[in-house]
Amino acid sequence: MSRLHLAFHCGGLSLGGTLDNAPGTTGLLIVTGGQEPRAGAFGWQARLAAEVAKAGFPVFRFDRRGIGDSEGEDRGYEKSRKDIASALQAFRALSPQVNRVVGFGNCDGASALMLAEGAGFDRLVLSNPWAIADSSQTLPPAATVRSRYLAKLGKPKEIWRLLSGKVDLEKLATGIRHASGSGQTTNPLIAPLREGLSQFEGKVRFLIAENDRTAQVFAADWGHDERIAICSSAGHAYAEPHAREWLRTQVLAALRS
């Protein structure tokens, strides 16, 4: 396995990418989300690429325009369809033996794949999709808040804190209102994500990191879906050792099936 750093064209712009070579006929294309260039804090994607290539599957990663090594202005994940299509074309040209490609995206990379209607991939692995409508969504989903309150009610120490006046009653009241679901509105981002994904005919797997607020919001507003798999006690970037192993297993299972 070797890693090739390269540039490819998209609408007259040069976008940065990397190819982790492997002989397999099924490949993985990683759509990096938002301010998640191929290097730096999100190096976990580079590790994932290396591990997947070591297992025999070529992996292509890229920075959408305006991010990392790529030229142009970042137009956001909602308008990255052409970037994804150009990356897929470059991947197929560089790895001509590949006849099947799985698309993987984390955060708004996952949402970008959904809005792009699968963008020509054969299968999708969508991790912690971004569906936070505005920055005011600072509280976790109501279901998450309810489970926390129920857990606290079972602890005598927490009940004593309430009775002894050590709990901020105004904050508690806000939390209870949120937990009840009162005043909540329909998430406007879910409908276009559903519509985009409905146009995709291949298999889909959702990966949810249990402790990630982005994932919590998406899962709560998306609703029950048998395609969802949850990694317990995992954060957004799967930094925990057990989460890294879980993610690798999920991705390899998609490539092999």
N, C-alpha and C positions, 0 to 999 in steps of 0.2 A: 504494500500500500504506500502511495506517495501523494503529497498534496501539491496541486498546481494553483498558483495565484494568477489570476487572469482578468481581462476586461472584455466586455461584450457590448454591443450597441443596442440602443433602444431609442427610437425617434431622434437620431442624430446625437445622442448623448452617450457617454462612456460610463458603464456601470461596473462596479467591482464585484468579483466573484471568486470562489475557490472550488476546485474539484478534487475530491478525495477518490483517487482511482481504485477500482476493483473490477474483477472480471464479470460480475453478475449481469444478468439480462434484466433484472428489476432494479431500479434506482430510486433514491430518495432525494427530493428537492426540498430544501428548508427555506421557507419564506420568513425572513427575520422581521419582527414587528418593530414599529416606531423607532425610538432612539435605542435600538439594539443592534449596533453594527457587529460585523463578524468577529471583531476582536474586543478586548476590554472586559467589562463587567459581565458580559454575556458570553464569555469564553466557554461556558458549558455546552453551547451549541457546537463549538469546534471539537470538544471532547466527544460529544455524541456522534458527530460526523466521523471521527477517527475510529470509534468503536464499531459503528455500523459498517464502515468500509473494511475493517479488519474481519468482519463476519462475511465479507464477500460481495457487499452491495455498494456500488458507486454512489457518492453523495455530492450534490451541488448546493452551494450556499451563495447568497448574493445580498448586496445592499441595494435597496430600492433608491430611486433617484433622490438626491439631496441628503442621503444618509451615508456615513462612513466614507468609503473611497469613491462613491458614485457622484457624478456630476448632476447639475440641475437643481431645481427647487423641490423640496419635499412637499408633495401635494396631499399627503395623508393616505392612510390605508384605504379609504373609500375610492381613491382614484389610482390604484396601483395595478389594475388589471393588465395594462400593457407591459409594465415592468415584469410581472410574473410570466406573461406569455413569452417575452423576449428571453427570460432566464431559462424557461423550459426548452425553447428552441435551441439556445446555446448548449444546454446540457445534452440534448439529443445529438447535436452535431459533434460534440467532443467525445461522446460515448455511444458510437453507432450501434454497439451490440445491444443497447438497452431498448426493450420493446414494451416496457411497462414502468410507469413512474408513479410513486406515491408522494403526495404533497403533504408536508408537515408545517404547521404554523403555530406559534405560541402568541398569546395575547392578540394584538390587532393583526398579526400575521395570519392567525386563524380566521379572524373576521374578514380579512381581505380575500382569503380563499373562498369563503362563503358568498361574499358579494360578487365575486368573479365567476360564480356558478360552477366552481370546480376547475375552471381555467384549463381544461384539456387533460387533467390528470385521470388516472385509472382508479385511484383510491385516495381518501383524505384521512389524516390524523389531525384533529383540531384540539389544541391544548389551551385551556383557560381563555376562551374567546372573550374579546373586549366588547362589552355591551353596557358601559356606563355612560348614560346620556349626558350628564353634566357634572362639573366638579363639585356640586353641592351634595352629591350622593356620598356623604362621609360615613354614614352608618351602615353596618352590615345588613344583609337581608333579614326580614322579620323572623323567618324560621330559625336563623342562626341565633338571633337575640333571644327568642323564646327558649331554645335549648339551653342557653347560658343561664337564664333565670331559673329554669327548672333544676339545673344542676346546683345552683346556689341555695335553693330552698331545701336541699337535702343536707346542707352543712350547718350545724349548730353555730359555728363561728360567724357565718354570714348573717344568720338571724339575729345574733347578739349585737352585731354591728348596726343593724337596722333599729333594734329596740333601744340601743344606747345613744342614738342620735349621731352616729358616725357616718351615716350615709347621706349624700346630697339628695334631698327629696325632689328638688326640681329636676335634677338629672335623671333620677329614678322614674319620675312621671313621664319624661320624654321617652325614656327607654320602653316603658310599658305601652305608651301610645304606639310606638313604632312596632313593638312586638305584636300588637293586636292587628296590625295591618291597616289601621284607620288612616285616612288621608293619603294613601299611596295611589299612584296613578300607573297606567300601563306604560311600560318601557317602550319608547318609540323606536329603539334600535332593533328590537327583536323581530318585528314584522319584515323589514328588508332582509335580515339575515335568513329568516325562514324562506322567503321568496327566492333568494339567490340559491340556497342549498337545495330547494325543491327541483331545480333544473338539473341537478347533478344526478346521474344514474348509477354511479359507482358506490362502493361500500364506504361508510363513514364511521369513524370512532372518535368520540369525545373523551378527552383526558382532563380530569378535574383535580387540581391540587387542593386538598381539603382546607388548608389554612390560608389560602390566597383570597383576598377580598374580591379581586376581579373575577375569579372563578365562582365565588359564592354568589355574586350578583347575577352572573350569566345563568348558573344552574337554577337559581330561584325563579328567575323570570322566564327561562326556557321551558321549565316544567319537566315532568317525568319523560324519560327517553331511555329505552333499553340499550341504546348505543353508548351510554355514558359509563365510564369507568372512573372510580375515585381512588386517589392515592392518599391514604391517611397520613395526617401530620406532615404534609408536604407544603412547601412554599412555592411562590410563583416561578422561580427558576430551578426548582428541583435540586436545591443545594444539599439537602440531606442525603447521606449515603444510601439509605433504603429507597429514597425517592429516585435517585439516579439509576439505580438498578431496575426499579419498577418502570421508569420511562424507557430505558433501553429495551426491556423485555416487550413492552407494548409496541414500540416502533418495529422491532424485528419481527414480531408476530404479524404485523400488517404487511410487511415486505414478503413474508414467507407464505402468506395465505392467498 
